[in-house]
Amino acid sequence: MAKEILKDEILKDEELDNVAGGTYLESADDAKKFKELGVSVYNSDVLGVPVLTHDEFVKLRDTFNQYGVTIKDHGGLINTNEYFIDGNKVTRDEAWKHINAQLTK
């Protein structure tokens, strides 16, 4: 017997954005970069690609914040992540230069 989907089980777009987290490949690559620097963000991977749960997306955002970078991951596969330092939008490369400078001191 197929499970009936209840109206309350369907996520709204805003909720889905929070679950899916940015362009997945960018977020997964960011998580891998943190791991290479000795900062653990995720627990499992498939063929080297991190499998990020909702909690791990939250941890990724929190980890960026610890290094002075705010990330806006809009969800889905099309919208790229946005990175900010002191409220100013920067490129992903600039965000990583900022983080690397702190971790390699």
C-alpha positions as CSV (number, residue, x, y, z in Angstrom):
1,M,0.0,0.0,0.0
2,A,1.5,3.3,-1.1
3,K,2.0,5.9,1.6
4,E,-0.4,8.8,1.2
5,I,1.3,12.2,1.2
6,L,-0.2,14.6,3.7
7,K,-0.6,18.2,2.9
8,D,1.6,19.1,5.9
9,E,4.5,16.9,4.6
10,I,5.0,19.0,1.4
11,L,7.7,21.7,1.9
12,K,7.2,25.2,0.7
13,D,9.9,26.7,-1.6
14,E,11.4,28.7,1.3
15,E,11.7,25.6,3.4
16,L,13.2,23.6,0.6
17,D,15.9,26.2,0.0
18,N,16.9,25.8,3.7
19,V,17.0,22.0,3.3
20,A,18.7,21.7,-0.1
21,G,21.4,24.3,0.5
22,G,23.1,26.3,-2.4
23,T,24.4,24.8,-5.5
24,Y,25.2,21.4,-4.1
25,L,28.5,21.0,-5.9
26,E,29.8,24.3,-4.7
27,S,28.8,23.5,-1.1
28,A,30.2,20.0,-1.3
29,D,33.5,21.4,-2.7
30,D,33.6,24.0,0.1
31,A,33.1,21.2,2.7
32,K,36.0,19.3,1.1
33,K,38.2,22.3,1.2
34,F,37.5,22.7,4.9
35,K,38.3,19.0,5.4
36,E,41.7,19.5,3.6
37,L,42.4,22.3,6.1
38,G,41.6,20.0,9.0
39,V,38.1,21.4,9.7
40,S,35.4,18.6,9.7
41,V,32.0,19.6,8.3
42,Y,30.6,16.3,7.0
43,N,30.7,12.6,8.0
44,S,30.3,10.7,4.8
45,D,31.0,10.8,1.1
46,V,30.2,8.9,-2.1
47,L,33.2,8.5,-4.4
48,G,34.8,11.4,-2.8
49,V,31.8,13.8,-3.0
50,P,30.5,14.8,0.5
51,V,27.0,13.8,1.3
52,L,25.6,16.8,3.1
53,T,22.6,16.5,5.3
54,H,20.6,19.5,6.5
55,D,22.6,19.6,9.7
56,E,25.8,19.5,7.8
57,F,24.7,22.4,5.6
58,V,24.0,24.3,8.8
59,K,27.5,23.3,10.1
60,L,29.0,24.5,6.8
61,R,27.4,27.9,7.2
62,D,28.5,28.1,10.8
63,T,32.0,27.2,9.9
64,F,32.2,29.9,7.3
65,N,30.9,32.4,9.9
66,Q,33.7,31.4,12.3
67,Y,36.2,32.6,9.7
68,G,34.3,35.9,9.0
69,V,32.5,34.8,5.8
70,T,28.8,34.7,5.4
71,I,27.4,32.3,2.8
72,K,24.0,32.5,1.2
73,D,23.2,29.2,-0.4
74,H,19.9,29.6,-2.2
75,G,19.1,25.9,-2.8
76,G,18.8,23.8,-5.9
77,L,21.3,23.2,-8.7
78,I,21.2,26.5,-10.6
79,N,21.6,29.4,-8.1
80,T,25.2,29.8,-7.2
81,N,26.3,30.4,-3.6
82,E,27.0,34.0,-2.5
83,Y,29.8,34.9,-0.2
84,F,30.2,38.0,2.0
85,I,32.9,39.5,4.1
86,D,31.9,42.3,6.5
87,G,28.7,42.6,4.6
88,N,30.4,43.1,1.2
89,K,29.8,40.5,-1.5
90,V,33.0,38.8,-2.6
91,T,33.8,36.0,-5.1
92,R,34.2,32.5,-3.8
93,D,37.9,32.7,-4.5
94,E,38.2,35.8,-2.3
95,A,36.2,34.1,0.5
96,W,38.7,31.2,0.4
97,K,41.7,33.5,0.3
98,H,40.3,35.2,3.5
99,I,39.8,31.8,5.2
100,N,43.2,30.4,4.1
101,A,45.0,33.4,5.4
102,Q,43.5,32.7,8.8
103,L,44.2,29.0,8.8
104,T,47.8,29.3,7.6
105,K,49.0,31.8,10.1
